[in-house]
Amino acid sequence: LEGVLVKKRWLDPLKPVKKQLRIRTKNLGTCGLPILYFRVKFWVSDPGKLTEEYTRYHVFLQLRRDILDGRLTTPASSAALLASYALQSEIGDYSPEEHGNSYLSDMRLVPNQTDEIEKKIVELHKLHKGQTPADAEFNFLDHAKRLDLYGVDLHKARDSTNREIHLGVTAIGLVVLQNGLKINTFSWAKIVKISFKRKQFFIQLRREVAEPTDNKESNADPSSFLQIVKRKLYRKVVMDLLMTA
């Protein structure tokens, strides 16, 4: 809606839903009604090891949506392979009589879908003959977990020199990206303390085992080099840290 700022937030399972959905913006009428989405919040490093098939299926659906919406950046070759597994899960084996060569024209499987990509998806789909939906979804997850930004919840930030960066929260720790490239990683096991003060986010590491930075030009103190705009990142980091404890 023009002139309306849409804010997304996770529901707290320990608080009443009605209280969390209270509309604070006035004079929006029915346009201000909240919309609920069912999404995956916490990511495991290997989704294939999830014991519940239904849980794996929800992770599979979330990854498909993230790829389509551009939240999960995927190389063209990987995008085609993942789309072929999703196709196998959805419609089963390729059949020349039933599908022909243009059966993807009305389906949106990858961002910026072109005829060339569709041709590649069809070629890969033919190779998956005999895979059940569960098999195809498992193979999808097995490949998706290898993507650089799989399971990374990105937040905008600035370093001590005021350069724009992204801080990513993952199942294994925190990652720092600049211009889309990973420049540093802090595993949960190496983080001694995390804290938040005003707009600064502090990370204290074990000095004797501090991980070297991938960016040799960056000598910033990892204990105080992140300036976060929103406090929600701190809550997200704390929750992920508790989940891995």
Phi, psi and omega per residue, in radians:
L1 nan 2.360 -3.115
E2 -1.159 2.260 3.112
G3 1.435 0.039 -3.135
V4 -1.978 2.176 3.118
L5 -1.516 2.043 -3.126
V6 -1.572 2.154 3.138
K7 -1.997 2.318 3.110
K8 -1.886 2.444 3.128
R9 -2.629 2.669 3.100
W10 -1.438 2.532 3.037
L11 -1.383 2.427 3.074
D12 -1.529 2.047 -3.093
P13 -1.130 -0.244 -3.120
L14 -1.625 -0.058 -3.122
K15 -2.062 2.656 3.115
P16 -1.027 2.376 -3.134
V17 -1.098 -0.725 -3.096
K18 -1.011 -0.718 -3.125
K19 -1.157 -0.652 -3.108
Q20 -1.307 -0.413 -3.113
L21 -1.649 0.139 -3.132
R22 -1.051 2.259 -3.094
I23 -1.516 2.086 -3.117
R24 -1.638 -0.425 -3.129
T25 -1.327 2.219 -3.089
K26 -1.575 2.785 3.029
N27 1.074 0.543 3.085
L28 -1.739 -0.264 -3.119
G29 1.040 -2.468 -3.140
T30 -1.209 -0.331 3.125
C31 -1.170 -0.321 -3.105
G32 -1.615 0.079 3.141
L33 -1.174 2.369 -3.130
P34 -1.250 2.644 3.072
I35 -2.031 2.255 -3.111
L36 -1.727 2.400 3.075
Y37 -2.178 2.491 3.052
F38 -1.664 2.009 -3.047
R39 -2.366 2.830 3.065
V40 -1.523 2.229 -3.122
K41 -1.774 -0.760 -3.101
F42 -1.917 2.307 -3.089
W43 -1.905 2.428 3.060
V44 -1.676 2.695 -3.087
S45 -1.178 -0.539 3.124
D46 -2.288 1.605 -3.097
P47 -1.127 -0.338 3.123
G48 -1.163 -0.317 -3.124
K49 -1.577 -0.014 3.063
L50 -1.120 2.233 -3.036
T51 -1.306 -0.562 -3.120
E52 -1.466 2.098 -3.141
E53 -1.078 -0.642 -3.133
Y54 -1.144 -0.627 3.096
T55 -1.161 -0.775 3.097
R56 -1.032 -0.657 -3.126
Y57 -1.133 -0.705 3.115
H58 -1.156 -0.666 3.080
V59 -1.122 -0.728 3.091
F60 -1.011 -0.834 3.138
L61 -1.107 -0.693 -3.128
Q62 -1.141 -0.724 3.124
L63 -1.129 -0.708 3.092
R64 -1.036 -0.791 -3.141
R65 -1.141 -0.723 -3.131
D66 -1.116 -0.661 3.108
I67 -1.170 -0.787 -3.135
L68 -1.103 -0.672 -3.095
D69 -1.476 -0.067 3.117
G70 1.438 0.137 3.106
R71 -1.303 -0.468 3.108
L72 -2.014 1.797 -3.132
T73 -1.171 2.268 -3.049
T74 -2.356 2.244 3.050
P75 -1.014 2.669 -3.070
A76 -0.994 -0.740 -3.116
S77 -1.128 -0.738 3.119
S78 -1.207 -0.657 3.139
A79 -1.080 -0.707 3.131
A80 -1.156 -0.740 3.141
L81 -1.144 -0.788 3.125
L82 -1.095 -0.694 3.117
A83 -1.116 -0.629 3.140
S84 -1.182 -0.642 3.074
Y85 -1.183 -0.719 3.107
A86 -1.092 -0.660 3.117
L87 -1.147 -0.747 3.112
Q88 -1.086 -0.679 3.120
S89 -1.149 -0.634 -3.025
E90 -1.463 -0.745 -3.045
I91 -2.076 -0.073 3.112
G92 1.446 -2.745 -3.072
D93 -1.116 2.563 3.063
Y94 -1.220 2.364 3.109
S95 -2.256 2.050 -3.137
P96 -0.998 -0.680 -3.117
E97 -1.193 -0.670 -3.058
E98 -1.517 -0.664 -2.996
H99 -1.792 -0.641 -3.091
G100 1.175 -2.652 -3.095
N101 -1.906 -0.087 -3.079
S102 -2.118 0.459 -3.079
Y103 -1.289 -0.141 3.130
L104 -1.639 -0.094 -3.032
S105 -1.044 -0.521 -3.132
D106 -1.788 0.180 -3.117
M107 -2.011 2.393 3.089
R108 -1.852 1.938 -3.041
L109 -1.986 -0.521 -3.132
V110 -2.430 2.740 3.068
P111 -1.144 2.598 3.106
N112 0.906 0.847 -3.089
Q113 -1.180 2.210 -3.133
T114 -2.099 2.956 3.101
D115 -1.067 -0.647 -3.135
E116 -1.139 -0.765 3.123
I117 -1.164 -0.701 3.114
E118 -1.055 -0.710 3.118
K119 -1.076 -0.730 3.127
K120 -1.158 -0.701 3.125
I121 -1.086 -0.737 3.128
V122 -1.084 -0.769 3.135
E123 -1.042 -0.749 -3.133
L124 -1.254 -0.652 3.132
H125 -1.035 -0.683 -3.141
K126 -1.075 -0.492 -3.103
L127 -1.347 -0.230 -3.063
H128 -1.642 0.265 -3.096
K129 -0.963 2.311 3.110
G130 1.684 -0.222 3.136
Q131 -1.332 2.302 3.050
T132 -1.308 2.886 3.069
P133 -0.952 -0.711 3.140
A134 -1.140 -0.697 3.110
D135 -1.103 -0.800 -3.116
A136 -1.113 -0.698 3.129
E137 -1.182 -0.656 3.093
F138 -1.106 -0.790 3.127
N139 -1.130 -0.634 3.065
F140 -1.032 -0.870 -3.119
L141 -1.128 -0.664 -3.112
D142 -1.113 -0.591 3.108
H143 -1.449 -0.693 -3.089
A144 -1.103 -0.584 -3.099
K145 -1.144 -0.281 -3.133
R146 -1.540 -0.143 3.113
L147 -1.140 2.494 -3.067
D148 -0.997 -0.648 -3.069
L149 -1.833 0.313 3.081
Y150 -1.095 2.279 3.072
G151 1.199 0.235 -3.126
V152 -1.706 2.098 3.090
D153 -1.680 1.829 -3.004
L154 -1.530 2.468 3.090
H155 -2.349 2.388 3.121
K156 -1.233 2.486 3.133
A157 -2.736 3.127 3.041
R158 -2.362 2.543 3.125
D159 -1.532 -2.999 -3.054
S160 -1.173 -0.314 3.101
T161 -1.722 0.194 3.098
N162 1.231 0.354 3.060
R163 -1.430 2.480 3.118
E164 -1.253 2.281 3.100
I165 -2.436 3.078 3.011
H166 -2.199 2.353 3.048
L167 -1.827 2.145 -3.121
G168 -1.870 2.338 3.099
V169 -1.775 2.185 -3.110
T170 -2.300 3.081 3.127
A171 -1.202 -0.408 -3.087
I172 -1.754 -0.207 3.141
G173 2.696 -2.648 -3.130
L174 -1.956 2.445 3.078
V175 -2.173 2.574 3.117
V176 -2.019 2.229 3.139
L177 -2.117 2.519 3.063
Q178 -2.359 2.191 -3.078
N179 0.963 0.631 3.094
G180 1.433 -0.025 -3.118
L181 -1.888 2.411 3.133
K182 -1.317 2.134 -3.107
I183 -1.961 -0.218 3.129
N184 -2.839 2.663 3.108
T185 -2.407 2.331 3.076
F186 -2.155 1.885 3.142
S187 -1.307 2.668 -3.131
W188 -1.010 -0.616 -3.093
A189 -1.150 -0.412 -3.100
K190 -1.664 -0.115 -3.115
I191 -1.599 2.080 -3.136
V192 -1.478 -0.707 -3.041
K193 -2.674 2.502 3.001
I194 -2.255 2.495 -3.133
S195 -2.665 2.894 -3.089
F196 -2.369 2.263 3.105
K197 -2.432 2.015 -3.061
R198 0.960 -2.017 -3.126
K199 -1.833 0.227 -3.130
Q200 -1.875 2.386 3.127
F201 -1.948 2.168 -3.037
F202 -1.902 2.350 3.064
I203 -2.173 2.105 3.096
Q204 -1.868 2.170 -3.084
L205 -1.855 2.845 2.991
R206 -1.276 1.957 -3.000
R207 -1.060 -0.672 -3.053
E208 -1.242 -0.322 -3.132
V209 -2.222 0.400 -3.121
A210 -1.033 2.334 -3.083
E211 -1.282 2.384 3.113
P212 -1.180 2.564 3.117
T213 -1.408 2.586 3.088
D214 -1.345 -0.287 -3.135
N215 -1.833 1.803 -3.048
K216 -1.187 -0.311 -3.130
E217 -1.426 -0.206 -3.082
S218 -1.674 1.996 3.113
N219 -1.976 0.385 -3.087
A220 -1.167 2.503 3.086
D221 -1.202 2.043 -3.076
P222 -1.151 -0.193 -3.107
S223 -1.422 -0.197 -3.086
S224 -2.709 0.556 -3.007
F225 -1.781 0.073 -3.108
L226 -1.937 2.264 3.078
Q227 -1.999 1.928 -3.055
I228 -1.776 2.402 -3.108
V229 -1.299 -0.698 -3.035
K230 -2.069 2.445 -3.099
R231 -1.220 -0.289 -3.102
K232 -1.064 -0.470 3.108
L233 -1.091 -0.733 -3.140
Y234 -1.037 -0.765 3.118
R235 -1.116 -0.670 3.131
K236 -1.115 -0.769 -3.140
V237 -1.114 -0.773 3.138
V238 -1.066 -0.771 -3.140
M239 -1.103 -0.741 3.126
D240 -1.154 -0.648 3.117
L241 -1.137 -0.704 3.103
L242 -1.152 -0.644 -3.128
M243 -1.163 -0.488 -3.118
T244 -1.617 -0.115 -3.102
A245 -1.255 nan nan
